[in-house]
Amino acid sequence: MNLDYSPADDAFRADIRAWLEANLTRELSDKVLNHKRLSREDFASWHKLLGTRGWSAIAWPREYGGPGWDATQRHIWEEECARIGAPSVLPFGVSMVAPVLMKYGNEAQKRHYLPRILDGTDWWCQGYSEPGSGSDLASLRTRAERVDDHYLVNGQKTWTTLGQYADMMFCLVRTDSGAKKQEGISFLLIDMKTPGITVRPIITLDEEHEVNEVFFEDVRVPVENLVGEENRGWTYAKYLLGHERTGIARVGQSKRELVFLKRVALDQKKNGKPLLQDPVFAAKVASLEIELMALEVTVQRVVANEAGGRGPGPEASMLKIKGTEVQQALTELMFEAIGPLAAPFDPQFLEGEREHSVAGDDDAAPLAAYYFNFRKTSIYGGSNEIQKNIIAQMILGL
C-alpha cells in the first residue's frame, strides 16, 4: 500500500489534532502520558465525549453509527490519540462483541445492543478464560442447559478485565458436552445484574484491581441472548479474537512510549554523558525502533485488507506476537534506563492521591507497576505460543 499521506489525509490529521487539543483535558492526558491509573469515570466520560462527534467506534460502518473512515484515517486517528495522551476506547464492546453482532447477530440484537455500545450505555466484559482453559480455550467447562425459554448457566470465568464495572458479558458456554470440544460451544450475552452472578476481585502484582473471577450459579439467560446458532460459538469466538489480536498491536501507543523512553534516556547519565549516547543502550533503542517501524507497516496492510472486505486472518497472529513483544521490550528498556528508582511501588501516586512520588522521581514511580502489567500482553488474546502454532498451520501449512 502507498504509505505517503495525501493532502486530504494531512488536512484530516490537522482537524483531528485540533479537536483533541481543544477537548481532551490536561488532567486526563497527564494520567495517560505519565502512566497513572484511569478510573471508570475516565473511560466512560471520554467514550461519551467521543460519541458526541460519532467517533466512539471509528471502525464501524456508517449504517451502524460509525464515521465510515477508511484505513488511513483510522490509523491517523489512533496515532494522534496516542501522541496527545487520549485514553483508549475500551475494546470489549466497540471492537470485540460489536463486530460479532454485526456479522452473526439477529436484527433484534443489533437494534438493541449496538446503539448502547456506541453511546456507552452498556459497559461490556469478556467471559472466555476459565481456570485450566486459557490457551486451550475450547476445553472450557462453563455449562448452559436449555430449559424452555432460557439457558441455565453454571461455571466460572477468570481474568475478566474490569468485570467489576460491567453491565453485560459476552460469554462462551458449553451447550453440548457430547460433541467435539470446539463444536459444543455457544455464544451468550449475559446481563451482569442477573441473580446468581458473583464477581470477585483478583489483585495483581502491580497492586491493581483490574481483573476478576466471575461465578455463575443457576444464572437464567433468555434464549434470545444466544448469538447465531447453538453450538456454533467457536466460529464466532475465532472471528472476535481476530479483531482483538489486530488491536493488541497498539502501534500508536508504542510510538508514544518510545518518545518517553528516549526522553528518560537523555535525562539519565552514564560516565557523565546521557544514557542515550551510550553505544550499547543506543543500539537497543535503535533495534526496537526498527521493529516498531516494521510493525506499523504490517498493521497498515492488515487494516487496509479489512477495509477491502476481508476480515482479519492469520496475519492478526503476527501482529499480536510482534506488537506485544515491542510493548514488553519498551517497558524493559524504561526500567533499565531509570535503574533502582523504578523499583518501588507508589500506589497512592498512581491513583492520584498525591501530586508527587514519595521517591522524588515522578517518571520512575509508575514503571515497576507498568512493567509488571505488561507481562500479561503476550498471554491474553491467545498466548504468543498459540499464535505461532496458528501461523505454522494457516500460513506455512505445517
N, C-alpha and C positions, 0 to 999 in steps of 0.2 A: 504494500500500500504506500501511497505518497505521504511521507511524514512532514512535508512542508505545509505550514499553515497558510491558508488563503487570506486575502484581505477581509473577507466576511468572517472567517474564524477569528482573526485578530480583533475585529470590531465586537464580536460576541464575547471574547475574553475581557475586553475593556468594560463592557456592560456588566458582566458578572462581577468583575473585580470592584466596580463602583458600588454595586448593590451590597456586596458583602461588607465593604468598608463602611457603608452607611448604616447597616442593620445588625451586624454582629457586635455584641457588646464587648468592651475591653475585658471585663471580668471573665466572661466565658472563654474568650480567646486565650487569655493568660493561663487559665486552667489547662487547656489543651496543649499549648506550647510548652508549658513548664511541667508537664507530666503529673498534674494533680488529678484527683478523683472527681468524676462527674456524678451529680445526683440524678435521681429520677426526674426531677423538675427540669434540670438542664437539658436532658434528652427530649423530654416532652415539649417544652416551650420552643426549642429550636425546630422540632418537627412541625409544630403548628404554625410557626412563623414562615417556614418554607412553604407550607400548604397555602398560605395567602397568595403566593405567587404561582402556585401549581408546580412547585419544584420539590415536593417531598418524595416523589417517586420518579426520578429522572429517566429511568429505563422503560417506564410504562408507555404504551401507545396512547395516542390521543383518545381513542374510543373508551378507555377506562380512566381518563382524567390525567394522564401523563402529559409532558410538554412536547412529546414527539421529536425529541432531539436525536440527531444522528450520533454515530460512534465517536466522532471527533469532538462534538460539542459535549458529550458526556465526559470524555477524557479531560477536556479543558475545565469543566466544572469541578471535577474531583481534584485536579491539580490546584485550582485556585482555592478551594475549600481547605485543602491540606496546607497550602502555603500560609494562609492567614490564621489558621488555627480554629477552623469551624469544627464542631463535633460531627462525628459520623452519624448518619441516619441509621438507627438500629436495623439490621437486615432481616430479622425474623419474620416480620410482616411484609415489608415492602419488597424484599429481594428473594425471599425463600418460599413462603407459603403462597404469596400472590401469584407468581408465575405458574405454580401448580394449579391454582384455582382457574386462572385464565385458560390453561390448556385442557384440564381434566374436570373441572368443576361444572356443576349444572348451572342453569341460568339463575335459579333462586339463590344459590350460594354466591354467585358473582354479584348479584344485585345487593345482597345483604352485607357481605364481608368486605368487598373491595373498597367501597366508599369509606367504611370505618377504618380500614388500614390506611387509606390515603390521608384522612384528616387526623389520624392519631387517636381516634376514639378508643380503639382496642389496642392494648399492648400484648404482643404475642411472645410465646416462648416455644422452644423445640423439645419434643418428647421422643428422642431417638435412643440415646445410650442408656444402657442398664448395667448393673453390676455383672461382670462377666460377658457383656455383649456391647463392646465398644467398637474395636476394629472389625470384629466379626459381628456386624450389626444384625445380620439375618438370623442369628441364634437367639434373638430376643424372646422373652418369655411372658411379657405382659399380655394377658388374655382378654378378649372381648367376646362374650357369648350373646348371641342374638336371642332376645326374649320379646316377642310380639313387636312393638313399635320402638324398641330401644335396644342398645347394647349394654351389657353389664360388664364393666371393666375392673379387673383386679391385677395388681402388679406394682412394679416400681420403676421409675426412671431416675437417672442420676446425671450430675454435671449440667443441670438445667440452668442455663445462664439467665440471670435476672428474673427467674421464675417467681421470686417473691413479689414482684410488681405486676405479674401478668394477669390479663383478663381472659386470654384464650391460649390454648396449646394445640399445635398440630402434632399428632401422636401416631406412632406406628404400633400396632397391636396385632397379636396373633389370633386369627379367626378360624383357622383350620389346622389343628395340631397333627393331622394325619398326612398332610401334603408335604412336599419338599419344602425345606425351611424358607426359601425365597418365595414360594408360591402360596403360602398360607398367611400372608401379612396383609392387613388393611390399613388405610389412612383415615384417621378420625380427627375431627375438630372438636375439642373439649373445652367447655366453659369452666374456667378455674374456680368459679364460685359454687360449683356443684357439690352437694354433700358427699362426703367420703374421700375428698382430696386433702392430703396433708403435705405441706411444704416445709422442709427442714433445712436450715442453712448449713452449708459447708464453708468453713473459714479456711481460706487457702494460705499458703506460705507467706504471701505478701500482706497478710492480716486484713484481707478484704472479704466482704460477703458479696461475692459475685455469682457463685454457683450454688445449686441446691440439690437435695434429694426430693423427689415427689412420689408419694404413695397413693395408690388407688385401692379403695375398699368398697366393693359393690357400687361403683360410680355409674349412674344411669346416663347414657349418652343417646340422644334421639337418633333414629336411623337416618334421618335427613342430614345428619352431620357426617355421614360417610362420603368421602370424596371418590368419585369414579365408581368402579366396581369392587365388590367384596373380593378379597384375596388377590387383588392386583396392586396393592400398596407398594410393593417393592419397585415396580416400574415408576411410580410417582416419586418415590424416595430417591431413586437414582437421578431422576430429572432435577429434583430440588438440589441434590448435592452438587450437580454440575454447576448450577448457578452460585451456590455457596463457595465452591472452590475457586471460581473465577474472581469473586470479590475478595477472597482471602489474600490475593497477591498484594494489595494495598501499596501500589507504586507511589501514589502521591504522598502518602504518609511517610514512606521510606525516604523519599526525596527531602521532605522536611526534616526528618531525623538526621539525615546526612549533613544538612546545614548545621544543625545543633552540634553534631559530633565534631565537625571542623572548627566551630567556634570554641568549643571546650578545649580541643587540642591546641588551639592557638594560645589560649589562656594559661595552659599548663606548661611548665618549664622542665627541660631535661638538659643538663650540662649548660645551663644558662641560656638556652635557646628554646623557642616554642616547640612543644612536642610534635606538632605537625611538620616541623622541619627535620625531625629525626628520620633518617632514611628507612629504617625498619618499619616504624609506625606509619610513615607516609606511604610506604608500599602496600601495607594492609588496607589503608583507606582507599588508595587508587584501585586496587584489585576489586574491592567491594563496589566502588562506584561504577566500574566497568560491568560488573554483574547486574547492577541495578539498571543501567542503560539498556542492556540486552533484554532484561525482563520487561522493560517498558515497551520496547518494540514488539515483543511477543504478545503482550496484553492488547496492544492496539490491533494486531492482526486477528486475535481471537474475537475481540469485541466487534470488529468490522464484519467478521463472518456471521456473528449473531444478528447484526443489523441487516444482513442479506437473507435472513430467514432460517439460518442454521442454529440449532440450539448448541450449547457448549458440549463438546465431546471429550475425548481423552486428553485433548490439549489442556483442559482445565486442570488435569492432574499435574502437568508440568508447571503450570502457574502456581499451583498450591505448593509444590515442593520448593521451587526456587524462591517464591515470594516469602515463604516462612523462613527459609534459610537466610535470606538477606535481612529480614527483620531481627532474627536472633543474633546474627553477626553484628548488626548495628548496636544492639544493647551490650554485647560483649566488649566491643571497642570503646563504647562510652565508659563502661566500668573500668577498663584498662587505663583509659586516659585520666579519669578522675583519681583513681587509686583508692587508698584506705577510707577517704571521706565518703565514698559511695556506699560503704558497707552498712552503717547504722540505719535502722528503720526510724521514721518520724511520722507515725500515722496522723498525729494532730495537725501537722503542717500539710500533709496530703489532703486531709479533709477540710482544710481552710479554717481550722480553729485558731491558728495563729499566723501572723503575717510572714514570719521568717523562721527558718530552720534553727533548732537549738544547736546544731553543729556549726552554724555560721556560714554554710555554703548552700544556697538555695538551689543551685544547679545539681549539686551532688545528692541532696536529700532524697529525691524520689527514685534514684537509679537502681537501688537494690530491689525495691518492690517492682519496678518496671522490668528489670532483668528477669526476676522470677516469674512474673506474669506471662512473659513471652516464651517461657519454656513450653507452654501448652500449645503454641501455634502449630508445631509440627505433628501434633496429635489430633486436634479437633478437625472436623470436616473430613475425617478419614485419615489415619496416620500416614506419614510420608512413605513408610514401608509398603502400605497397601497401595498407595498411588503408583509406586514403582512397579508393582505387580500389574496394575491396570495398564500402564504404558507398555509393559512387556507383552501383554496379551493382545491389546487392541491396536497398538501401533507397530510393534515389532513382530507380532504373530507368533510369539513363543509360547 
